[in-house]
Amino acid sequence: MKEGSDMSFKEGPYVQAACLCEGVLEDKTGCLTLIRIIDTLTHTQASPNPPEQLPPFPTRFKLVIMLKSGMAQGRWTLKIVPSLPTGEVENAIVTTAHLDGEERGHNQIIDVDFVFRYEGLHWFKVYLDDELLTAVPVRIKYNRIIINQPAMA
């Protein structure tokens, strides 16, 4: 099925994997090795007076989406929309997926630089031609450490 049709993904494409990770190795045959799959990130701030709330912190990771075509063929728009715990959405990442049908697939490895501003569950929603295909979660936690405080008398 293609853009403009009533897509249900019953006949493809299929999600083989969708995750956030620290790194990806790809061998010359196209096989992937995912390094340190991430579902929780803890930001630690240690100082005499760390902020009460999570300060914005930038991080870099890989977003990996592995698709198998099934009956799907052709060029598709792949869009990833970050959804924050507040209900807000960030700017989408838009790219192209080429699907050749049957067992053949498409591996999309996206370098993402993202600034987390809130604790809680974030979702990276994956759309194929504007239809939700899957979503990848990551939970953000804040670890506040107070150091160098005088001893209590």
N, C-alpha and C positions, 0 to 999 in steps of 0.2 A: 504494500500500500504506500501511497505517496501523499504529499501535501494536498490538502483540500478533500481528502477522503475521510471516512469515519474510521479512524485508526484505533485498534485495540491491542496491537502487538501480539495477537494470538498465534500468528504464523511468522513472527520475527519482525524486527530483530530482537534478539534475546540478550540480556545482560549476563555476561560471563563473570565479570567482576567490576565493582565500582568502589573506590576507596581513596582515602588520603594516606600518603606515606612520605617518609623522609627521602627515599631514593628509589631509583629503578635501574636495573641492569637489563640491557637488551642484547641478546647474542645475534650472530649473523643470520640465524634462521628466523629471527623475529620473536623468539620465546622471551618472556619477561620474568624477571625475578624482582619481587617487591620487597623493599627493605624498610623495616619498622613501620608497619601499618598503624595509623593513628586514629583512635576514637576519643581520646581525652588528652587535653593539653592543660598543664598546670603552670601558671605564671607565678613565680615567687619574687617578692620584693622584700629585701631585708635592709633595714636602716633603723636609726633611732626613732624615726617617726614616719613609717610607711603610710601611704594613703589608705583610708578606710575602704574605699571602693577600688576595684580593678582599674589601674591606669591603662590607657590604650597601649597595646604592644604589637609591634609588627612581627610577623613570622613568615617563613617561606616553606612551602611544602609542594609535593606533587599531587595532582589530582589525576587518578588513573581510571579510565573508563574502557572496558574491554567488551566489545559487542561481537556476537555471532549473527550472521545475516538471516538464516532461515530463508523465508520467501522474499525478504526485503532486498531490493536492488536499487542502485543509483546513488545519487549525491543527496545527502541529507544535511540539514542545519542542526548542529548540536549546540545547545545553549545551556549554560550552567548559571543558575541564579542563587546567590547566597542569601539565605533567609535568617534573620537575627532573632534572638529570644524575645525581643520587643515587638516582633511582628513586622518590622521594617525589612525591606529588601535592598541589597546593594546592586551596583551595576553588574549586568550579566557579562559572562565570558562567552563569546560566540565563535564557533569554529565549524569545520565541515567534516562529515564522516562519509566515506565512500564504501558502499556495501556491494559485494559481488555475488551474493546469493549463497545458499546452501550452508556448508560448514565454514566457509571462509568468513573472516571477521575483520574487525577494525579495532586497533588499539590506539587510544588517544591518551597521550601523556602531556599534561598541562602544568607548566611551572606557575605557581600561584604565589604572589606576594599579597598578604592580607593583614589588615590591622584589626585585631580583636579589641572591641571596646566594652563588651559586656560579658559577665559570667553567664553560664547557662548553655542550653542546647542550641547550636547553630546547625542549619541544614544547607547543603549544597544540592539544590534541586536540578535534576538533569532532564532536559526537554529535548525531544527529537521532533523537528518540524512543529514546534509549539505544543506538543502533547507530552505530558509528564511520563517519563520512562522509569525513573527511579530517583532516589534521594540518598545522599551520603551525610551521616551525622558526625558532629564533633562536639564534645562537651568541653567548655572552658571553665576552669577553676582558678581561684585566686588564693595564694598562700601568703599571708601577711606575717612577717617575722620582725619583731621589735628587738633590736640589739642595743648593747651599751647603755642599759638602764641602770641607774644607781640601785644598790641593794636596799630593800625595805628594812626599816628599823623597827 
